Amino acid sequence: MPNSRVGSLATALAALLLPAALLAQKDERAQTVRLDEGITVQVAPLWRSRPLPPSGPTKLELTVADGPLLRMAVYFTVEKRRDAADALQRVAEISGPPAEKDRRFLVNGWPAVEATRTIDVPQTSQEKEKQEAEAGREPHDIAVAKFERTMTAIAAGDRAVIIEQRLYDTADTRLREAGRAVVDGLTFTRGGDEAIGKRALDDIDFVRKNLYDQRSGLVSSVSDRYPFFTEVTKGPPILAQTGVGEIAMAASYSGVKVAIATNSGWARSADSGATYNGGNNFPATIANQGDPALAYGGKADNFYLGYLGLPNGSGAAGSANAANGCSVSVDRS
């Protein structure tokens, strides 16, 4: 019996110490993961990695979990911008309003900003109602779960590299250190000029202060020094699609891909709206009355079209036409 108890205790201790052992593993056991052309990251064994569709800007997802409990997640996104100035603007936008604890540094000579904020864990309306009902208190008296989000944005030439860390287990400082190690493990084949990078950090700070200070006149104070804020390419109107009806339009994060839908047709562009191709038929899979609504999904790099559908009930169970009558339908392209 004593031996059985000792064995059980040893097993329990091993289970408790396993996360610490994983977090303590050395960098030489890390795996090199390619994010984009000339960009790699070192991923330690404690992370569970999941590559995402190569067509989308989000390239890699890393997680640490204890069974079903998610303790931390990290997402790597690489956005192709129009030019280096546009990449700097994107970094300023992602970094948000400046704060004293924000970190400014260089990654292989490229300017980077790290901003950490504590925010509420998103809840559905049903979750909120249930929590309020169980607590029997007013909504403002309910304690809302929070997590720590760290956004690291890097301007590498004409690309913006964005690393979003979501730390749910804020009590474990080792996870926070592991997140910092992932950022430190980012490598660029082609580095930036350090002198230019340091000046760019000052530029990003200046833009952030003006961009998020509502009392300042952003256009008047920044437009001369940073023309990318008010840059507008003017030209003659372009006929994207003929016909009548309601219209919807959406664009990718970088603005390179554009989609348009009307009741009578559709059009798309892969050069920021300079040219379009399309057709005069509404791009729906079932009979419909149009009323388009468009949205862009960044992770999958897809456009989603919502419309007023008229399924006729002739389809197989689970298909778009399985119902009969009026519906709100969504197609992906």
C-alpha positions in Angstrom: 0.0 0.0 0.0 2.8 2.6 0.8 4.4 1.9 -2.5 1.1 2.5 -4.3 0.7 5.9 -2.5 4.3 6.9 -3.4 3.7 6.0 -7.0 0.4 8.0 -7.1 2.1 11.0 -5.5 5.0 10.9 -8.0 2.5 10.8 -10.9 0.5 13.7 -9.6 3.7 15.8 -9.0 4.9 15.0 -12.5 1.6 16.2 -14.0 1.8 19.4 -12.0 5.4 20.1 -13.0 5.0 19.2 -16.7 4.0 22.8 -17.8 7.0 24.2 -16.0 9.3 21.6 -17.6 8.0 22.5 -21.0 8.4 26.2 -20.3 12.0 25.7 -19.2 13.1 23.9 -22.4 16.0 25.4 -24.2 16.0 27.4 -27.4 18.2 24.9 -29.2 15.2 22.6 -29.4 13.1 25.3 -31.0 11.6 24.8 -34.5 12.1 27.3 -37.3 8.8 28.2 -38.9 8.6 30.3 -42.1 6.1 33.1 -42.0 6.7 34.8 -45.3 9.4 35.4 -47.8 12.6 36.1 -45.8 10.8 36.0 -42.4 11.1 33.1 -39.9 10.4 32.6 -36.2 11.8 30.2 -33.7 9.0 28.2 -31.9 9.8 26.4 -28.7 8.3 22.9 -28.0 5.9 24.2 -25.4 3.8 25.9 -28.2 1.2 24.0 -30.3 1.5 25.4 -33.7 -1.1 25.5 -36.5 -0.3 26.9 -39.9 -3.1 28.9 -41.5 -4.1 29.1 -45.2 -1.2 30.6 -47.1 -3.5 32.9 -49.1 -4.5 34.9 -46.0 -2.3 37.5 -44.1 -2.4 35.6 -40.8 0.3 33.0 -41.2 0.7 31.1 -37.9 -1.2 30.4 -34.7 0.5 29.3 -31.5 -1.3 28.1 -28.4 -0.6 26.8 -24.9 -3.4 24.9 -23.2 -4.1 22.6 -20.3 -6.6 20.2 -21.8 -9.6 22.3 -23.0 -8.4 25.4 -21.1 -6.6 27.9 -23.3 -3.9 29.7 -21.4 -2.2 31.7 -24.2 -2.5 32.2 -27.9 -0.2 34.0 -30.4 -1.1 35.0 -34.0 1.4 36.1 -36.6 0.2 38.3 -39.5 2.1 39.6 -42.5 0.5 42.3 -44.5 1.8 43.6 -47.9 1.4 47.3 -47.9 1.7 49.8 -50.8 5.1 51.1 -49.7 7.3 51.7 -46.7 5.4 54.8 -45.6 2.1 52.8 -45.7 3.7 50.1 -43.5 4.8 52.8 -41.0 1.2 54.1 -40.9 -0.1 50.5 -40.3 2.3 50.1 -37.4 1.1 53.3 -35.9 -2.6 52.2 -36.2 -2.0 48.8 -34.7 0.0 50.1 -31.8 -2.9 52.3 -30.7 -2.7 55.3 -28.3 0.8 55.6 -26.8 1.3 54.6 -23.2 4.3 54.9 -20.8 4.9 51.2 -20.7 5.0 50.6 -24.4 8.2 49.2 -25.8 10.1 50.6 -28.8 12.9 48.6 -30.3 14.5 47.3 -33.5 14.2 43.8 -35.0 17.1 43.3 -37.4 17.1 47.0 -38.0 13.4 47.3 -38.6 11.3 49.6 -36.3 8.9 47.8 -33.9 6.4 48.9 -31.2 5.0 46.7 -28.5 1.8 47.7 -26.6 0.2 45.7 -23.8 -3.3 46.3 -22.6 -5.7 44.5 -20.3 -9.1 44.1 -21.9 -12.4 42.2 -21.3 -12.9 38.7 -22.6 -15.7 39.0 -25.2 -19.0 37.6 -24.2 -22.2 36.8 -26.1 -25.4 38.5 -25.1 -26.7 35.1 -23.9 -23.6 34.6 -21.6 -24.1 38.1 -20.1 -27.8 37.5 -19.4 -27.0 34.1 -17.8 -24.3 35.6 -15.7 -26.5 38.5 -14.5 -29.4 36.1 -13.8 -27.2 33.8 -11.7 -25.6 36.7 -9.8 -28.9 38.5 -9.3 -27.1 41.8 -9.6 -27.0 44.8 -11.9 -24.8 44.5 -15.0 -22.2 47.0 -13.7 -21.7 44.9 -10.5 -20.7 41.8 -12.5 -17.0 40.9 -12.6 -16.0 40.5 -16.2 -13.1 38.1 -17.0 -10.1 39.9 -18.5 -7.0 38.9 -20.5 -3.7 40.6 -21.4 -3.3 41.5 -25.1 0.1 42.4 -26.4 0.3 43.8 -29.9 3.8 44.0 -31.5 3.9 45.7 -34.9 7.0 45.8 -37.1 7.5 47.9 -40.3 9.8 45.8 -42.5 10.1 47.7 -45.8 6.7 47.6 -47.5 5.4 44.8 -45.1 3.8 45.2 -41.7 4.4 42.2 -39.4 1.9 42.0 -36.6 2.2 39.7 -33.6 -0.9 39.5 -31.3 -0.4 37.7 -28.0 -3.5 36.9 -25.9 -2.5 35.9 -22.3 -5.4 34.4 -20.4 -3.4 32.9 -17.6 -2.0 36.2 -16.3 -0.8 34.7 -13.0 1.9 32.6 -14.8 4.8 34.9 -15.5 6.6 32.1 -17.5 4.0 32.4 -20.2 4.6 36.1 -20.5 8.3 35.4 -20.8 7.6 32.7 -23.4 5.6 35.2 -25.5 8.5 37.7 -25.3 10.9 34.9 -26.4 8.7 34.2 -29.5 9.0 37.9 -30.6 12.7 37.8 -29.9 12.9 34.7 -32.1 11.7 36.6 -35.2 14.3 36.8 -37.9 14.5 38.7 -41.2 16.8 37.6 -44.0 17.1 41.2 -45.1 17.6 43.6 -42.2 16.9 47.3 -42.1 19.2 50.2 -41.6 19.5 50.9 -37.9 19.9 54.6 -38.2 16.8 54.8 -40.4 14.9 52.4 -38.1 15.6 54.7 -35.1 14.3 57.7 -36.9 11.3 55.7 -38.0 10.5 54.9 -34.4 10.3 58.6 -33.7 8.0 59.1 -36.7 5.7 56.3 -35.5 5.5 58.0 -32.0 4.7 61.3 -33.6 1.9 59.7 -35.7 0.4 57.8 -32.8 0.2 60.9 -30.6 -1.5 62.9 -33.4 -3.6 60.0 -34.7 -5.2 59.3 -31.3 -5.3 62.8 -29.8 -8.8 64.0 -30.7 -7.9 67.6 -29.7 -5.3 67.9 -32.4 -6.0 68.5 -36.0 -4.6 65.4 -37.6 -4.8 66.4 -41.2 -3.4 69.9 -40.6 -0.6 68.9 -38.3 0.5 65.7 -40.0 -0.3 65.9 -43.7 2.7 67.9 -44.8 5.2 65.7 -43.0 3.4 62.4 -43.6 1.6 62.6 -46.9 0.4 59.0 -46.7 -2.4 60.1 -44.3 -4.1 62.3 -46.9 -2.8 60.6 -50.0 -5.5 60.3 -52.6 -5.0 59.1 -56.2 -7.3 61.0 -58.4 -8.3 59.8 -61.8 -11.3 59.5 -64.1 -14.3 57.3 -63.0 -14.0 53.6 -63.7 -16.9 51.6 -64.9 -16.8 48.5 -62.7 -20.2 47.0 -63.4 -23.4 48.0 -65.3 -26.9 47.6 -64.1 -29.2 48.9 -61.3 -29.9 48.0 -57.7 -28.5 48.3 -54.2 -24.7 48.3 -54.0 -22.1 46.9 -51.5 -18.3 47.2 -51.5 -15.5 45.8 -49.4 -11.7 45.7 -49.5 -8.9 43.7 -48.1 -6.7 45.0 -45.2 -4.1 46.4 -47.6 -6.7 47.8 -50.0 -5.2 45.8 -52.9 -8.3 43.5 -53.3 -11.7 45.2 -53.8 -15.1 43.6 -54.4 -18.3 45.2 -55.5 -21.8 43.6 -55.7 -25.1 45.0 -56.8 -28.5 43.5 -57.5 -27.6 43.1 -61.1 -24.0 42.0 -61.0 -20.5 42.0 -59.4 -17.0 43.2 -60.0 -13.6 42.6 -58.4 -10.1 44.2 -58.5 -6.7 43.0 -57.6 -4.9 46.3 -58.1 -6.5 48.7 -55.5 -9.4 49.5 -57.8 -7.4 50.6 -60.8 -9.1 47.9 -63.0 -12.0 45.6 -62.5 -13.5 42.4 -64.0 -16.8 40.8 -63.3 -20.3 40.0 -64.7 -23.9 41.1 -64.9 -25.3 38.2 -63.0 -25.8 38.3 -59.2 -23.2 35.9 -57.7 -25.5 33.8 -55.5 -25.9 30.1 -55.3 -29.8 30.2 -55.0 -32.7 32.3 -56.2 -32.6 35.7 -54.6 -33.8 39.3 -54.4 -30.3 40.7 -54.1 -29.8 43.3 -51.4 -26.1 42.6 -51.1 -23.8 43.1 -48.1 -20.1 42.4 -48.4 -17.4 41.7 -45.8 -13.7 40.7 -46.0 -12.4 37.8 -43.8 -8.7 38.4 -43.2 -7.6 35.0 -42.0 -9.0 33.1 -45.0 -8.5 36.0 -47.4 -12.1 35.6 -48.6 -15.0 37.9 -49.4 -18.4 37.0 -47.9 -21.6 38.1 -49.7 -24.8 38.3 -47.7 -28.1 38.7 -49.5 -31.9 38.1 -49.4 -32.3 34.5 -50.5 -35.3 32.7 -51.8 -34.7 28.9 -51.4 -37.2 26.7 -53.1 -36.9 23.6 -50.9 -35.6 21.4 -53.7 -32.1 20.9 -52.2 -30.8 18.1 -50.0 -30.9 18.4 -46.3 -28.4 20.9 -45.1 -28.0 22.6 -48.5 -28.8 26.2 -49.3 -32.0 25.2 -51.0 -33.2 22.9 -48.3 -35.6 25.5 -46.9 -38.5 27.0 -48.7 -39.3 30.7 -48.5 -37.3 33.8 -47.6 -33.8 33.6 -45.9 -30.7 35.5 -45.2 -28.0 33.7 -47.2 -24.2 34.0 -47.3 -21.8 32.9 -50.0 -18.0 32.9 -49.9 -15.6 33.7 -52.7 
